[in-house]
Amino acid sequence: MKCGECTNTASVSITENKDLDANNELAVYYYCIDCYVSYKEKSAN
């Protein structure tokens, strides 16, 4: 699963993450946070 363009973890567009279950908002939310944190960690190095 690749990271989508997730910079605002407070408002996630489910349609932008079509590889996820469109009915599972929490999964999308946590997925977005994981991607964002991972991105920030990579940027810090």
Phi, psi and omega in degrees: 000123181269156178285134175275184177280085186246095178247335178249099185287349182278334179228106184250132176270115182297326183292341179278348179240068188289347179279356178257166176292115184297343181267354184254085184295323180298320179298318179295318181298310181291326177300317181295316180297316179301316180294318182295314179298315179299318180297315181296321180295318179294324181290330183286335183282000000 
